[in-house]
């Protein structure tokens, strides 16, 4: 082969290599653009899903709050009924009950009219202004919960000892005293 053939072959090979490199770079650029576009679409989709889930959660919480406000309204009605019953015998106590019912109704309406964000803000403001009241309420709830659990566990222990399970199987035991006059005289 001559030098001129080698030179032409190298030039052809070089230009073919450049063309392949250029095509590869173009393909990589297109792939990168497509990947960035897909990532943008995925982010938009994830953001949309998160927004929808957040909205559903807020709606569920708002529904629970509305149910709680309804329960407070029922409580206020019950307190008013109790005030009517107390009126003839204890008019002063009935007045306190009516005032309490009015405050419960106001609180119920206040809760019903506020959004979830407003209630969270109001609660955190109250906690900052009145930490002692918040601590006292938490302590009272803890005490009541402790008493409830303690009494429930005592009831379970008694049931485990067989006190609530009568023994009706077969004849009376030898150590059992006789039954007289329809009364049981147990140990």
Number of C-alpha atoms within 10 A of each C-alpha: 5 7 8 9 10 11 11 12 12 12 12 12 12 12 12 12 12 12 12 12 12 12 12 12 12 12 12 12 12 12 12 12 12 12 12 12 12 12 12 12 12 12 12 12 12 12 12 12 12 12 12 12 12 12 12 12 12 15 14 12 14 17 13 12 19 18 13 15 21 17 13 20 20 16 16 23 17 14 21 20 16 16 23 16 13 16 15 10 9 12 14 13 14 21 16 13 22 20 16 16 24 17 13 20 20 15 15 22 16 12 20 19 13 15 15 16 10 12 16 12 12 13 13 12 12 13 14 11 11 11 12 11 12 15 12 11 12 12 12 12 12 12 12 12 12 12 12 12 12 12 12 11 12 12 11 11 12 11 12 11 9 10 9 9 9 7 8 7 6 6 6 12 8 7 7 11 12 13 11 8 6 6 8 11 10 8 6
